[in-house]
Amino acid sequence: MATEAFKKIYTKINSITKATCSLKASGVGYDELATVDGKLAQVVKIMGDEVTLQVFEGTGGIPTDAEVVFLGKAPTLKVSEQLAGRFFNAYGDPIDGGPAVEGQEVEIGGPSVNPVRRKQPSELIATGIAGIDLNNTLVTGQKIPFFADPDQPYNQVMANVAMRAETDKIILGGMGMTNDDYLYFKNLFTNAGALDRIISFMNTTEDPAVERLLIPDMALTAAEYFAVEKNEKVLVLLTDMTMYADALSIVSNRMDQIPSKDSMPGSLYSDLAKIYEKAVQFPAGGSITIIAVTTLSGGDITHAVPDNTGYITEGQLFLRRDSDIGKVIVDPFRSLSRLKQLVSGKKTRKDHPQVMNAAVRLYADAANAKTKLENGFDLTDYDQRALSFAKEYSDKLLAIDVNLNTTEMLDVTWGLFSKYFKPEEVNIRQEFVEKYWK
Amino acid sequence: MATKGKVTGVIANMVLLAVDGPVAQNEICYIKTGGDRLMAEVIKINGAKVYVQVFESTRRLKIGEEAEFTGHMLEVSLAPGMLSKNYDGLQNDLDKMEGVFLKRGDYTNPLDEDRIWHFEPLVKEGDTVTAAAWLGAVEENHQNLKIMAPFGIEGKWTVKSIAKAGDYRITDTVAVIENGQGEVKELNMIQKWPVRVAMTDYREKPRPFKLLETGVRTIDTLNPIVEGGTGFIPGPFGTGKTVLQHAISKQAEADIVIIAACGERANEVVEIFTEFPELIDPHTGRKLMERTIIIANTSNMPVAAREASVYTAMTIAEYYRAMGLRVLLMADSTSRWAQALREMSNRMEELPGPDAFPMDISSIIANFYSRAGYVYLNNGEAGSITFIGTVSPAGGNLKEPVTENTKKVARCFYALEQDRADKKRYPAVNPIDSYSKYIEYPEFAEYITGRIGDGWLSMVNEAKTRLLRGKEIAEQINILGDDGVPVDYHVTFWKSELIDYVVLQQDAFDEIDAVTSLERQQEILKNVTAMCRAEYDFDTFQEVTDFFKKAINICKQMNYSEFKSDKYNSFNAELVKLLETKQVSND
């Protein structure tokens, strides 16, 4: 390596915490990488001649006379077509036993897209799941997380979405993933014969937590290569972003930063936004779509991680077990895709927005009726009809095992409207009622 | 000689410099690193140790690298040619930047120096002028813009010469002025002004009184905002903050609309870039983009520049107000601005206030809101800045520092509510918690009576009372059951639902329903009030429900139809017929 000659080696560390160590050094750049006792580290603070390094693996076993070598560059990933079909760790090194990737070396966490160079997302991503396509349509260039409790099948639903969606590349960024889930994804991708369009960056629970911080940037740097250089449609899956945020809070704690809400660093919003805002529709046709997972604690969305995420992402998807039908459904009340109006009624049939809203409103009426029932009140005829509607709507449309195209979904919904209601109870534009009422 | 500094410390975007000369608080400097020049602003001075916030990524910045101070604070350049522009938080013209990705240290001229303007003088030689006096006029996008005396000058100045009517560039000298001390200034069309300083060259700031029409019924009818007023929209995510804000910026009756996208999603700005050049201003019939300026500092752009972006936007607004124009400034979201303040305060290791926000957050917010307002200029003309900010309360909890401190200063409060959003009752503005202080102003009452006649405010108050009454009764029905309350209760409840569905709920994505003119709002409120005031004859609560559902459905169809069209009239006739079936005649 040409830079080899300029590398400076230090052997005197002044202080060590669980995640960081400090030493006196000169000529060091901010964000630069170093190795400490062979372990990868990054400069997080420079104060005079004192440099603080964040050691990704943790500082266990590092002696004060450890060899510290500054590498003169920020973290990088080598990008080329060779990335396809491969599994990597947080540093971008292969973990599938294959050879190292050759290609152009790119710094991860690169610059943002100029907002005026973005294109408005307008391509629908069909998943076949009506809880998504009908009520919360996804669009290329969108960023949207699943808000789910740890016991919900979010990884399975996400995998389903990824396999059904028509994209050129799927990039999986796993943070704090259990080994079992990692093997689930690996088997699924291998068996589907889709391996050549999938790239995975993995940090499992067996790996050091701080290493996770590199995963989203690695995945998105690879995504930018395919979306910008190859004009491909790239879908990035990030699971689980709560684990990522936990790693952030560990580091900020070690750096003596004043924590804000829920012990999270005050910069949590900006840190998460930097990742999610990489989702983009490029004018040349390439796009990056991000579907992430944010696990909740007991369904609490006011916690700092889901809360900040909700303000950044373009909607969120909630899963819920519906005890009436015994299936997991996409919750129509709390789920939202903010970009749906860019495609629904435009790329889909014109009645789509009104049908969607009317069905959810009627579903809400059923929820009210249910409350009445639970409180021991008599139900009106309308309440009864709303309840029957809700059950069938849940089973035929909201359940995650549904696989229909959008026109079929709309027809099924009109069928349910006609079966249970009168037109004036549905509140839809007259022209649509005349056309589709059955 | 300009003061120079050397880098002695780096923590993210906060950099410590050792300086060799005088430095001012908030002064701008440029740090040179690896061929890039990074703009930074002084935020704290401690002897020769100066803390600066860098408006860019500090990656690879090294100890010992040099900084050069500029001698001025963060300022914007103001001249004709800014309308329809897309700026970043530091007023760089985003369209002039090359490449798809933003490059560090790439600063572009916010103005177009080659563009030619037709200048008409408004003063003559020998006239006396003061700061912000109108010297001449140019036309941009059909708006009459003024070329003004510098905002910063003091005392009386005499016009020594003024350019003749004709075509000039903004850099050409158009006037020469002189003061009593023999100081002479050659003026071109460009003004510079530090963004953190309020521009106060006006005669007085009265209480605002003129309705600012937004076409959004829940605002105009129930809780109106006025020209020069302040308002804020807090709401948890997913309650339609952005949709409401875009609706206001599209439809409001203003001459200039400035949108500060402060730390929000880039795709929302893209939506404006894409739609506004196509959409028509409902008041003038021209393209919306012609009156719009966008300050885009999205969430992934540098944090320090985000903090500056709201000031940049406000200063540009003040420039147009000084021309006697009606400016609407929207900032989405002021919480992101406050968070930027928090990140910096945290890095400076200041003692934190509530939720780790800086202690002075309340005075920062108050000072900012106070820059809005309706003013009479020194020449007697009026101009206004109406400011509406959104707030993104953490966890949807309105008891957090940014919301609380904003509530102290903003006069209109539009509370977006999760529950309404869940029920798809959009816009999800809670009609009971929200308020407009302006509706209580006698100045406003006088104005609105002159505009749409007597009886308006009493109808509005009646509707508000009915909504409150309806909410109380809904709770009782929930507790006692449909059969457990008299039929009358159901009538009262459904009257409030009628107001909710027909007046408050509005489809922002429906071509016709999205904008409602004041005239049409008056008609709707009159209709609904008449239906609420009428007596009905029902035997069972089921009849009440059926009747009002039918009535609501017809009223909604009317809202979806062109005002006074055949379709509208036929629905109206249908409604009259329906009312006759149950209404008790008062003869």
Interface residues (C-beta under 8 A of the other chain):
Chain A: S26 G27 V28 G29 Y30 D31 E32 V44 K45 I46 M47 G48 D49 A74 E107 G110 P111 S112 V113 N114 P115 V116 R117 R118 K119 Q120 P121 G141 Q142 V228 Q257 I258 P259 S260 K261 G266 S267 Y269 S270 A273 K274 E277 K278 V280 F282 P283 I301 T302 H303 A304 D307 N308 G310 Y311 I312 E314 G315 Q316 F333 R334 L336 R338 L339 Q341 P353 N357 V360 R361 A364 T371 K372 N375 F377 D378 T380 D381 Y382 E424 E425 N427 R429 Q430
Chain B: T8 G9 V10 I11 A12 L16 S57 T58 R59 R60 L61 K62 I63 N86 L94 D95 M97 G99 V100 F101 L102 K103 R104 P236 F237 G238 T242 G263 R265 A266 N267 V269 V270 E271 F273 T274 A296 T298 S299 N300 M301 V303 S333 R336 Q339 A340 R342 E343 N346 E349 P352 D355 A356 S392 A394 G395 G396 N397 D422 K423 K424 N478 G481 D482 D483 G484 F509 Q542 T545 K549 K550 I552 N553 K556 Q557 Y560
